[in-house]
Amino acid sequence: MEPPADPAGSGGRFRPIALVAAALCALALAPLPYGYYTLLRIAVTAAAGYGAVLAWESEDVAWAIGLGLLAAAFNPIIPVHLSRGAWAAVDLAAAAALAAAGVRSKRWAEAP
């Protein structure tokens, strides 16, 4: 039996989540209040964690591991402390990875 088709067509619920998280990462390059970066950590951890689960369930192991590592890097519970310049590079890489994951998610099965 084939898995059910994705009703939303191109990635279901994950695509907009990933693209919003990617936009938040790109916006983080601007000088913003500290609270924004806390919100960013929560949003990216949630989006990357959700994407990692979807990728894992679809047996896309490389994406599952990559998104899992991204979630770990941004987690707000045990924060990773880097310089502002290092975070700028991480934010750009995270924005690219989340946007790519959002596009790729149309291949991942999503539970109804």
C-alpha positions in Angstrom: 0.0 0.0 0.0 1.4 3.4 -0.9 1.6 6.2 1.7 -1.1 8.8 1.4 -0.4 11.8 -0.9 0.6 15.0 0.8 -2.6 17.0 0.7 -0.9 20.4 0.7 1.2 19.3 -2.3 4.9 20.6 -1.8 5.9 19.8 1.7 2.7 20.0 3.7 3.0 21.9 7.0 6.8 21.8 7.2 7.6 23.9 4.2 6.2 27.2 5.6 7.7 26.5 9.0 11.1 25.9 7.5 11.0 29.0 5.3 9.9 31.2 8.2 12.7 29.8 10.4 15.1 30.5 7.5 13.9 34.1 7.2 14.4 34.5 11.0 18.0 33.3 10.6 18.7 35.7 7.8 17.1 38.6 9.9 19.4 37.7 12.8 22.3 39.3 10.8 20.9 42.7 11.8 21.7 44.1 15.2 18.6 43.2 17.2 17.8 43.0 20.9 18.9 39.9 22.9 15.3 38.7 23.1 15.2 38.2 19.4 18.0 35.8 19.5 16.3 33.8 22.3 13.2 33.6 20.1 15.4 32.6 17.2 16.9 29.7 19.2 13.4 28.5 20.1 12.1 28.8 16.6 15.0 27.2 14.8 15.2 24.3 17.4 11.5 23.6 16.9 11.6 23.8 13.1 14.9 21.8 12.7 13.7 19.2 15.2 10.4 18.8 13.4 12.2 18.5 10.1 14.6 16.0 11.5 11.8 13.8 12.7 10.0 14.0 9.3 13.3 13.2 7.4 14.0 10.3 9.7 10.5 8.8 9.2 11.1 9.1 5.5 14.5 7.4 5.8 16.4 10.4 4.7 19.1 9.9 7.2 21.5 12.6 6.1 18.9 15.3 6.4 17.7 13.9 9.7 21.2 14.0 11.2 21.9 17.5 9.7 18.7 19.0 11.0 19.2 17.3 14.3 22.6 18.9 14.7 21.1 22.2 13.7 18.5 21.8 16.4 21.2 21.0 18.9 23.3 24.0 18.0 20.4 26.4 18.4 18.8 24.8 21.5 17.9 27.3 24.2 18.4 25.0 27.1 22.1 24.4 26.8 23.2 27.3 24.6 26.2 27.3 22.4 28.3 30.4 23.0 30.0 31.8 19.9 31.3 35.2 18.8 28.9 37.5 16.9 30.9 36.9 13.7 30.7 33.1 14.1 27.0 33.3 14.8 26.6 35.3 11.6 28.1 32.5 9.6 26.0 29.9 11.5 22.9 31.9 10.9 23.6 32.1 7.1 24.3 28.4 7.0 21.1 27.6 9.0 19.0 29.9 6.7 20.3 28.0 3.7 19.8 24.6 5.3 16.3 25.3 6.5 15.3 26.7 3.1 16.7 23.7 1.3 15.0 21.4 3.8 11.7 23.2 3.2 12.1 22.6 -0.5 13.1 19.0 0.0 10.3 18.3 2.4 7.9 17.5 -0.5 9.7 14.1 -0.6 9.1 13.4 3.1 6.0 11.6 4.2 4.1 13.5 6.8 1.7 12.0 9.2 -1.9 13.3 8.9 
